[in-house]
Amino acid sequence: MFAPQYNIEINNDGTNGQIGPAALKVVYDLGKKAAADFMQQQARDGGRLSGAYR
């Protein structure tokens, strides 16, 4: 089972409770890394995508 745990701290640089550009980039990069990790895990032997990237 793929269940990573990420411990992150985001310092928001936005005003009036809105998310700022730096915090938004951190969230985007975290999602991108999580998706890449999941695809890599599924491409290993026995995963749903094993053999798809050869």
PyMOL Python script that loads the backbone (N, CA, C, O; Angstrom):
from pymol import cmd

cmd.read_pdbstr("""\
ATOM      1  N   MET A   1       0.833  -1.170   0.000  1.00  0.00           N
ATOM      2  CA  MET A   1       0.000   0.000   0.000  1.00  0.00           C
ATOM      3  C   MET A   1       0.885   1.242   0.000  1.00  0.00           C
ATOM      4  O   MET A   1       1.841   1.324   0.771  1.00  0.00           O
ATOM      5  N   PHE A   2       0.577   2.187  -0.842  1.00  0.00           N
ATOM      6  CA  PHE A   2       1.336   3.434  -0.940  1.00  0.00           C
ATOM      7  C   PHE A   2       0.714   4.465  -0.016  1.00  0.00           C
ATOM      8  O   PHE A   2      -0.369   4.980  -0.297  1.00  0.00           O
ATOM      9  N   ALA A   3       1.385   4.767   1.077  1.00  0.00           N
ATOM     10  CA  ALA A   3       0.843   5.725   2.046  1.00  0.00           C
ATOM     11  C   ALA A   3       1.969   6.567   2.640  1.00  0.00           C
ATOM     12  O   ALA A   3       2.311   6.409   3.812  1.00  0.00           O
ATOM     13  N   PRO A   4       2.550   7.464   1.833  1.00  0.00           N
ATOM     14  CA  PRO A   4       3.634   8.292   2.369  1.00  0.00           C
ATOM     15  C   PRO A   4       3.100   9.323   3.364  1.00  0.00           C
ATOM     16  O   PRO A   4       1.935   9.718   3.315  1.00  0.00           O
ATOM     17  N   GLN A   5       3.976   9.739   4.255  1.00  0.00           N
ATOM     18  CA  GLN A   5       3.623  10.792   5.197  1.00  0.00           C
ATOM     19  C   GLN A   5       4.598  11.937   4.985  1.00  0.00           C
ATOM     20  O   GLN A   5       5.811  11.752   5.080  1.00  0.00           O
ATOM     21  N   TYR A   6       4.075  13.108   4.701  1.00  0.00           N
ATOM     22  CA  TYR A   6       4.894  14.291   4.488  1.00  0.00           C
ATOM     23  C   TYR A   6       4.683  15.250   5.657  1.00  0.00           C
ATOM     24  O   TYR A   6       3.549  15.584   6.001  1.00  0.00           O
ATOM     25  N   ASN A   7       5.774  15.683   6.255  1.00  0.00           N
ATOM     26  CA  ASN A   7       5.704  16.688   7.308  1.00  0.00           C
ATOM     27  C   ASN A   7       6.172  18.002   6.708  1.00  0.00           C
ATOM     28  O   ASN A   7       7.352  18.165   6.398  1.00  0.00           O
ATOM     29  N   ILE A   8       5.248  18.938   6.545  1.00  0.00           N
ATOM     30  CA  ILE A   8       5.590  20.205   5.902  1.00  0.00           C
ATOM     31  C   ILE A   8       5.160  21.373   6.777  1.00  0.00           C
ATOM     32  O   ILE A   8       4.250  21.262   7.598  1.00  0.00           O
ATOM     33  N   GLU A   9       5.830  22.477   6.580  1.00  0.00           N
ATOM     34  CA  GLU A   9       5.462  23.723   7.247  1.00  0.00           C
ATOM     35  C   GLU A   9       5.418  24.798   6.176  1.00  0.00           C
ATOM     36  O   GLU A   9       6.395  25.003   5.457  1.00  0.00           O
ATOM     37  N   ILE A  10       4.297  25.479   6.068  1.00  0.00           N
ATOM     38  CA  ILE A  10       4.130  26.516   5.053  1.00  0.00           C
ATOM     39  C   ILE A  10       3.965  27.856   5.756  1.00  0.00           C
ATOM     40  O   ILE A  10       3.069  28.038   6.580  1.00  0.00           O
ATOM     41  N   ASN A  11       4.840  28.782   5.417  1.00  0.00           N
ATOM     42  CA  ASN A  11       4.719  30.150   5.917  1.00  0.00           C
ATOM     43  C   ASN A  11       4.031  30.965   4.840  1.00  0.00           C
ATOM     44  O   ASN A  11       4.614  31.243   3.792  1.00  0.00           O
ATOM     45  N   ASN A  12       2.803  31.342   5.098  1.00  0.00           N
ATOM     46  CA  ASN A  12       2.005  32.048   4.106  1.00  0.00           C
ATOM     47  C   ASN A  12       2.459  33.497   3.990  1.00  0.00           C
ATOM     48  O   ASN A  12       2.607  34.191   4.996  1.00  0.00           O
ATOM     49  N   ASP A  13       2.679  33.949   2.761  1.00  0.00           N
ATOM     50  CA  ASP A  13       3.088  35.331   2.519  1.00  0.00           C
ATOM     51  C   ASP A  13       1.944  36.161   1.945  1.00  0.00           C
ATOM     52  O   ASP A  13       2.161  37.288   1.500  1.00  0.00           O
ATOM     53  N   GLY A  14       0.740  35.620   1.951  1.00  0.00           N
ATOM     54  CA  GLY A  14      -0.420  36.338   1.423  1.00  0.00           C
ATOM     55  C   GLY A  14      -0.997  37.305   2.451  1.00  0.00           C
ATOM     56  O   GLY A  14      -0.573  37.332   3.606  1.00  0.00           O
ATOM     57  N   THR A  15      -1.959  38.088   2.015  1.00  0.00           N
ATOM     58  CA  THR A  15      -2.602  39.042   2.912  1.00  0.00           C
ATOM     59  C   THR A  15      -4.084  38.699   3.044  1.00  0.00           C
ATOM     60  O   THR A  15      -4.661  38.046   2.174  1.00  0.00           O
ATOM     61  N   ASN A  16      -4.679  39.140   4.125  1.00  0.00           N
ATOM     62  CA  ASN A  16      -6.114  38.990   4.357  1.00  0.00           C
ATOM     63  C   ASN A  16      -6.569  37.527   4.299  1.00  0.00           C
ATOM     64  O   ASN A  16      -7.670  37.239   3.828  1.00  0.00           O
ATOM     65  N   GLY A  17      -5.732  36.614   4.771  1.00  0.00           N
ATOM     66  CA  GLY A  17      -6.089  35.204   4.814  1.00  0.00           C
ATOM     67  C   GLY A  17      -5.994  34.458   3.501  1.00  0.00           C
ATOM     68  O   GLY A  17      -6.330  33.275   3.441  1.00  0.00           O
ATOM     69  N   GLN A  18      -5.544  35.121   2.450  1.00  0.00           N
ATOM     70  CA  GLN A  18      -5.414  34.458   1.151  1.00  0.00           C
ATOM     71  C   GLN A  18      -4.044  33.799   1.040  1.00  0.00           C
ATOM     72  O   GLN A  18      -3.082  34.221   1.681  1.00  0.00           O
ATOM     73  N   ILE A  19      -3.976  32.769   0.223  1.00  0.00           N
ATOM     74  CA  ILE A  19      -2.708  32.079   0.024  1.00  0.00           C
ATOM     75  C   ILE A  19      -1.835  32.896  -0.930  1.00  0.00           C
ATOM     76  O   ILE A  19      -2.299  33.374  -1.965  1.00  0.00           O
ATOM     77  N   GLY A  20      -0.577  33.044  -0.564  1.00  0.00           N
ATOM     78  CA  GLY A  20       0.351  33.820  -1.378  1.00  0.00           C
ATOM     79  C   GLY A  20       1.030  32.957  -2.424  1.00  0.00           C
ATOM     80  O   GLY A  20       0.879  31.735  -2.409  1.00  0.00           O
ATOM     81  N   PRO A  21       1.778  33.573  -3.336  1.00  0.00           N
ATOM     82  CA  PRO A  21       2.405  32.825  -4.423  1.00  0.00           C
ATOM     83  C   PRO A  21       3.450  31.812  -3.956  1.00  0.00           C
ATOM     84  O   PRO A  21       3.549  30.726  -4.527  1.00  0.00           O
ATOM     85  N   ALA A  22       4.227  32.148  -2.932  1.00  0.00           N
ATOM     86  CA  ALA A  22       5.250  31.214  -2.454  1.00  0.00           C
ATOM     87  C   ALA A  22       4.602  29.989  -1.804  1.00  0.00           C
ATOM     88  O   ALA A  22       5.042  28.862  -2.028  1.00  0.00           O
ATOM     89  N   ALA A  23       3.564  30.207  -1.004  1.00  0.00           N
ATOM     90  CA  ALA A  23       2.868  29.088  -0.365  1.00  0.00           C
ATOM     91  C   ALA A  23       2.168  28.225  -1.407  1.00  0.00           C
ATOM     92  O   ALA A  23       2.147  27.000  -1.286  1.00  0.00           O
ATOM     93  N   LEU A  24       1.600  28.849  -2.421  1.00  0.00           N
ATOM     94  CA  LEU A  24       0.936  28.103  -3.486  1.00  0.00           C
ATOM     95  C   LEU A  24       1.932  27.230  -4.244  1.00  0.00           C
ATOM     96  O   LEU A  24       1.609  26.105  -4.624  1.00  0.00           O
ATOM     97  N   LYS A  25       3.141  27.743  -4.466  1.00  0.00           N
ATOM     98  CA  LYS A  25       4.181  26.972  -5.152  1.00  0.00           C
ATOM     99  C   LYS A  25       4.592  25.759  -4.317  1.00  0.00           C
ATOM    100  O   LYS A  25       4.825  24.682  -4.865  1.00  0.00           O
ATOM    101  N   VAL A  26       4.682  25.926  -2.994  1.00  0.00           N
ATOM    102  CA  VAL A  26       5.026  24.806  -2.115  1.00  0.00           C
ATOM    103  C   VAL A  26       3.972  23.708  -2.220  1.00  0.00           C
ATOM    104  O   VAL A  26       4.314  22.530  -2.324  1.00  0.00           O
ATOM    105  N   VAL A  27       2.705  24.081  -2.193  1.00  0.00           N
ATOM    106  CA  VAL A  27       1.618  23.101  -2.299  1.00  0.00           C
ATOM    107  C   VAL A  27       1.664  22.404  -3.659  1.00  0.00           C
ATOM    108  O   VAL A  27       1.490  21.188  -3.738  1.00  0.00           O
ATOM    109  N   TYR A  28       1.898  23.164  -4.722  1.00  0.00           N
ATOM    110  CA  TYR A  28       1.987  22.596  -6.074  1.00  0.00           C
ATOM    111  C   TYR A  28       3.154  21.616  -6.172  1.00  0.00           C
ATOM    112  O   TYR A  28       2.995  20.509  -6.687  1.00  0.00           O
ATOM    113  N   ASP A  29       4.331  22.021  -5.679  1.00  0.00           N
ATOM    114  CA  ASP A  29       5.509  21.157  -5.748  1.00  0.00           C
ATOM    115  C   ASP A  29       5.321  19.886  -4.928  1.00  0.00           C
ATOM    116  O   ASP A  29       5.782  18.817  -5.328  1.00  0.00           O
ATOM    117  N   LEU A  30       4.647  19.994  -3.783  1.00  0.00           N
ATOM    118  CA  LEU A  30       4.384  18.818  -2.954  1.00  0.00           C
ATOM    119  C   LEU A  30       3.483  17.831  -3.689  1.00  0.00           C
ATOM    120  O   LEU A  30       3.739  16.627  -3.674  1.00  0.00           O
ATOM    121  N   GLY A  31       2.435  18.330  -4.328  1.00  0.00           N
ATOM    122  CA  GLY A  31       1.547  17.457  -5.103  1.00  0.00           C
ATOM    123  C   GLY A  31       2.261  16.815  -6.270  1.00  0.00           C
ATOM    124  O   GLY A  31       2.036  15.644  -6.577  1.00  0.00           O
ATOM    125  N   LYS A  32       3.120  17.575  -6.921  1.00  0.00           N
ATOM    126  CA  LYS A  32       3.886  17.057  -8.055  1.00  0.00           C
ATOM    127  C   LYS A  32       4.828  15.937  -7.605  1.00  0.00           C
ATOM    128  O   LYS A  32       4.945  14.915  -8.280  1.00  0.00           O
ATOM    129  N   LYS A  33       5.503  16.131  -6.458  1.00  0.00           N
ATOM    130  CA  LYS A  33       6.411  15.107  -5.935  1.00  0.00           C
ATOM    131  C   LYS A  33       5.634  13.860  -5.512  1.00  0.00           C
ATOM    132  O   LYS A  33       6.075  12.739  -5.762  1.00  0.00           O
ATOM    133  N   ALA A  34       4.492  14.050  -4.878  1.00  0.00           N
ATOM    134  CA  ALA A  34       3.683  12.907  -4.446  1.00  0.00           C
ATOM    135  C   ALA A  34       3.215  12.094  -5.646  1.00  0.00           C
ATOM    136  O   ALA A  34       3.220  10.864  -5.600  1.00  0.00           O
ATOM    137  N   ALA A  35       2.810  12.768  -6.719  1.00  0.00           N
ATOM    138  CA  ALA A  35       2.377  12.060  -7.929  1.00  0.00           C
ATOM    139  C   ALA A  35       3.539  11.309  -8.566  1.00  0.00           C
ATOM    140  O   ALA A  35       3.369  10.177  -9.018  1.00  0.00           O
ATOM    141  N   ALA A  36       4.713  11.925  -8.608  1.00  0.00           N
ATOM    142  CA  ALA A  36       5.887  11.265  -9.185  1.00  0.00           C
ATOM    143  C   ALA A  36       6.289  10.051  -8.352  1.00  0.00           C
ATOM    144  O   ALA A  36       6.636   9.008  -8.905  1.00  0.00           O
ATOM    145  N   ASP A  37       6.244  10.180  -7.016  1.00  0.00           N
ATOM    146  CA  ASP A  37       6.563   9.053  -6.136  1.00  0.00           C
ATOM    147  C   ASP A  37       5.583   7.905  -6.344  1.00  0.00           C
ATOM    148  O   ASP A  37       5.988   6.743  -6.377  1.00  0.00           O
ATOM    149  N   PHE A  38       4.305   8.220  -6.483  1.00  0.00           N
ATOM    150  CA  PHE A  38       3.288   7.193  -6.686  1.00  0.00           C
ATOM    151  C   PHE A  38       3.504   6.462  -8.010  1.00  0.00           C
ATOM    152  O   PHE A  38       3.431   5.234  -8.062  1.00  0.00           O
ATOM    153  N   MET A  39       3.769   7.213  -9.078  1.00  0.00           N
ATOM    154  CA  MET A  39       3.990   6.590 -10.386  1.00  0.00           C
ATOM    155  C   MET A  39       5.233   5.706 -10.367  1.00  0.00           C
ATOM    156  O   MET A  39       5.239   4.628 -10.962  1.00  0.00           O
ATOM    157  N   GLN A  40       6.276   6.152  -9.692  1.00  0.00           N
ATOM    158  CA  GLN A  40       7.493   5.350  -9.597  1.00  0.00           C
ATOM    159  C   GLN A  40       7.218   4.061  -8.826  1.00  0.00           C
ATOM    160  O   GLN A  40       7.701   2.994  -9.205  1.00  0.00           O
ATOM    161  N   GLN A  41       6.449   4.158  -7.751  1.00  0.00           N
ATOM    162  CA  GLN A  41       6.124   2.978  -6.951  1.00  0.00           C
ATOM    163  C   GLN A  41       5.283   1.993  -7.757  1.00  0.00           C
ATOM    164  O   GLN A  41       5.494   0.784  -7.655  1.00  0.00           O
ATOM    165  N   GLN A  42       4.344   2.478  -8.547  1.00  0.00           N
ATOM    166  CA  GLN A  42       3.482   1.607  -9.339  1.00  0.00           C
ATOM    167  C   GLN A  42       4.226   0.978 -10.513  1.00  0.00           C
ATOM    168  O   GLN A  42       3.807  -0.063 -11.021  1.00  0.00           O
ATOM    169  N   ALA A  43       5.312   1.589 -10.946  1.00  0.00           N
ATOM    170  CA  ALA A  43       6.072   1.065 -12.075  1.00  0.00           C
ATOM    171  C   ALA A  43       7.004  -0.072 -11.662  1.00  0.00           C
ATOM    172  O   ALA A  43       7.564  -0.751 -12.523  1.00  0.00           O
ATOM    173  N   ARG A  44       7.177  -0.285 -10.381  1.00  0.00           N
ATOM    174  CA  ARG A  44       8.051  -1.363  -9.905  1.00  0.00           C
ATOM    175  C   ARG A  44       7.391  -2.716 -10.148  1.00  0.00           C
ATOM    176  O   ARG A  44       6.201  -2.798 -10.455  1.00  0.00           O
ATOM    177  N   ASP A  45       8.178  -3.766 -10.007  1.00  0.00           N
ATOM    178  CA  ASP A  45       7.672  -5.123 -10.211  1.00  0.00           C
ATOM    179  C   ASP A  45       6.445  -5.371  -9.345  1.00  0.00           C
ATOM    180  O   ASP A  45       6.472  -5.159  -8.133  1.00  0.00           O
ATOM    181  N   GLY A  46       5.390  -5.814  -9.970  1.00  0.00           N
ATOM    182  CA  GLY A  46       4.161  -6.122  -9.260  1.00  0.00           C
ATOM    183  C   GLY A  46       3.190  -4.963  -9.174  1.00  0.00           C
ATOM    184  O   GLY A  46       2.041  -5.151  -8.775  1.00  0.00           O
ATOM    185  N   GLY A  47       3.626  -3.770  -9.539  1.00  0.00           N
ATOM    186  CA  GLY A  47       2.733  -2.610  -9.509  1.00  0.00           C
ATOM    187  C   GLY A  47       1.802  -2.620 -10.711  1.00  0.00           C
ATOM    188  O   GLY A  47       2.005  -3.381 -11.657  1.00  0.00           O
ATOM    189  N   ARG A  48       0.809  -1.799 -10.671  1.00  0.00           N
ATOM    190  CA  ARG A  48      -0.175  -1.757 -11.758  1.00  0.00           C
ATOM    191  C   ARG A  48       0.432  -1.302 -13.071  1.00  0.00           C
ATOM    192  O   ARG A  48      -0.088  -1.629 -14.137  1.00  0.00           O
ATOM    193  N   LEU A  49       1.520  -0.556 -13.011  1.00  0.00           N
ATOM    194  CA  LEU A  49       2.144  -0.060 -14.233  1.00  0.00           C
ATOM    195  C   LEU A  49       3.465  -0.764 -14.534  1.00  0.00           C
ATOM    196  O   LEU A  49       4.241  -0.284 -15.360  1.00  0.00           O
ATOM    197  N   SER A  50       3.732  -1.887 -13.883  1.00  0.00           N
ATOM    198  CA  SER A  50       5.002  -2.570 -14.123  1.00  0.00           C
ATOM    199  C   SER A  50       5.082  -2.996 -15.584  1.00  0.00           C
ATOM    200  O   SER A  50       4.172  -3.636 -16.111  1.00  0.00           O
ATOM    201  N   GLY A  51       6.171  -2.634 -16.217  1.00  0.00           N
ATOM    202  CA  GLY A  51       6.369  -2.939 -17.623  1.00  0.00           C
ATOM    203  C   GLY A  51       5.912  -1.841 -18.556  1.00  0.00           C
ATOM    204  O   GLY A  51       6.207  -1.893 -19.750  1.00  0.00           O
ATOM    205  N   ALA A  52       5.204  -0.852 -18.050  1.00  0.00           N
ATOM    206  CA  ALA A  52       4.673   0.205 -18.917  1.00  0.00           C
ATOM    207  C   ALA A  52       5.728   1.223 -19.322  1.00  0.00           C
ATOM    208  O   ALA A  52       5.557   1.919 -20.323  1.00  0.00           O
ATOM    209  N   TYR A  53       6.817   1.323 -18.563  1.00  0.00           N
ATOM    210  CA  TYR A  53       7.821   2.351 -18.827  1.00  0.00           C
ATOM    211  C   TYR A  53       9.101   1.771 -19.406  1.00  0.00           C
ATOM    212  O   TYR A  53      10.169   2.362 -19.248  1.00  0.00           O
ATOM    213  N   ARG A  54       9.020   0.656 -20.055  1.00  0.00           N
ATOM    214  CA  ARG A  54      10.232   0.037 -20.613  1.00  0.00           C
ATOM    215  C   ARG A  54      10.368   0.347 -22.060  1.00  0.00           C
ATOM    216  O   ARG A  54      11.327  -0.090 -22.696  1.00  0.00           O
TER     217      ARG A  54
END
""", "prot")
cmd.dss("prot")
cmd.show_as("cartoon", "prot")
cmd.util.cbc("prot")
cmd.orient("prot")
